[in-house]
Amino acid sequence: MKNTDIKINVNDLPALASGFSKKASAYRVLIFFLLVALLYGFIVWRINAFSNTPASTSEETAQTTSQPHIDPATVAKIQSLQDNSVSVQSLFDAARQNPFQE
């Protein structure tokens, strides 16, 4: 191998940059596709990481579901309204009949 000193001149940097940009412009579609693919892969990886995290025990115990409570007076009122309405009774009767049996 040759032992040569590599000297970088600051004045040569714009010329090197323009040469690199000319070579890179030929591959701009490929570079764009690779950047989009990397971004998409990163997003999928983060979604996968967030969706597979196990819940802590404090979160599991904090999420207790309570049974819904309906006041018995309200239930009685709804049933009395249902019994008093003729059109509602006919709808309930029609809905209870099986349309596939004759």
C-alpha positions as CSV (number, residue, x, y, z in Angstrom):
1,M,0.0,0.0,0.0
2,K,1.0,3.5,-0.6
3,N,1.5,5.7,2.3
4,T,0.2,9.0,1.2
5,D,-0.9,11.9,3.3
6,I,-4.5,12.8,3.0
7,K,-5.0,16.5,3.0
8,I,-8.4,18.0,3.0
9,N,-8.7,21.6,1.9
10,V,-11.7,23.6,3.1
11,N,-11.8,25.4,-0.2
12,D,-12.4,22.0,-2.0
13,L,-15.5,21.1,0.1
14,P,-18.1,23.0,-2.1
15,A,-16.8,21.2,-5.2
16,L,-16.9,17.8,-3.4
17,A,-20.4,18.5,-2.2
18,S,-21.7,19.4,-5.7
19,G,-20.1,16.3,-7.1
20,F,-21.8,14.2,-4.4
21,S,-25.2,15.9,-5.0
22,K,-24.9,15.1,-8.7
23,K,-24.3,11.5,-8.0
24,A,-27.1,11.4,-5.4
25,S,-29.6,13.0,-7.7
26,A,-29.5,10.0,-9.9
27,Y,-30.7,7.9,-7.0
28,R,-33.2,10.3,-5.5
29,V,-36.2,8.0,-6.0
30,L,-34.4,5.1,-4.4
31,I,-33.2,7.3,-1.5
32,F,-36.8,8.6,-1.0
33,F,-38.2,5.1,-1.1
34,L,-35.6,3.9,1.5
35,L,-36.4,6.9,3.8
36,V,-40.1,6.2,3.6
37,A,-39.5,2.5,4.2
38,L,-37.3,3.3,7.2
39,L,-40.0,5.6,8.6
40,Y,-42.7,3.1,8.1
41,G,-40.6,0.3,9.7
42,F,-39.9,2.5,12.7
43,I,-43.6,3.3,13.2
44,V,-44.6,-0.4,12.9
45,W,-41.8,-1.3,15.4
46,R,-43.0,1.3,17.9
47,I,-46.7,0.3,17.5
48,N,-45.7,-3.3,18.1
49,A,-43.6,-2.3,21.2
50,F,-46.5,-0.3,22.7
51,S,-49.1,-2.9,22.0
52,N,-47.2,-5.8,23.6
53,T,-46.4,-4.1,26.9
54,P,-47.9,-5.9,29.8
55,A,-50.1,-4.0,32.3
56,S,-48.7,-3.5,35.7
57,T,-50.5,-5.0,38.7
58,S,-51.6,-1.5,39.9
59,E,-53.3,-0.9,36.5
60,E,-55.0,-4.3,36.6
61,T,-56.4,-3.7,40.1
62,A,-57.5,-0.2,39.3
63,Q,-59.7,-1.2,36.4
64,T,-62.5,-2.8,38.4
65,T,-65.8,-2.7,36.5
66,S,-68.9,-1.9,38.5
67,Q,-72.3,-3.3,37.7
68,P,-74.7,-0.8,36.4
69,H,-77.5,0.1,38.8
70,I,-81.0,0.9,37.6
71,D,-83.5,2.1,40.1
72,P,-86.4,-0.3,40.6
73,A,-88.8,2.6,40.4
74,T,-87.5,3.5,37.0
75,V,-87.9,-0.1,35.8
76,A,-91.5,-0.2,37.0
77,K,-92.2,3.1,35.3
78,I,-90.8,1.9,32.0
79,Q,-92.8,-1.4,32.2
80,S,-96.0,0.6,33.0
81,L,-95.5,2.8,30.0
82,Q,-94.9,-0.3,27.9
83,D,-98.1,-1.9,29.1
84,N,-100.2,1.3,28.5
85,S,-99.1,1.9,24.9
86,V,-101.0,-0.2,22.3
87,S,-98.6,0.5,19.4
88,V,-95.7,-0.6,21.5
89,Q,-97.5,-3.7,22.5
90,S,-98.1,-4.6,18.9
91,L,-94.5,-4.0,18.1
92,F,-93.4,-6.3,20.9
93,D,-95.9,-9.0,19.8
94,A,-94.7,-8.8,16.2
95,A,-91.1,-9.0,17.3
96,R,-91.7,-12.1,19.4
97,Q,-93.2,-14.0,16.6
98,N,-90.8,-16.1,14.5
99,P,-91.1,-14.9,10.9
100,F,-89.7,-18.2,9.6
101,Q,-92.5,-20.3,11.1
102,E,-96.0,-20.3,9.8
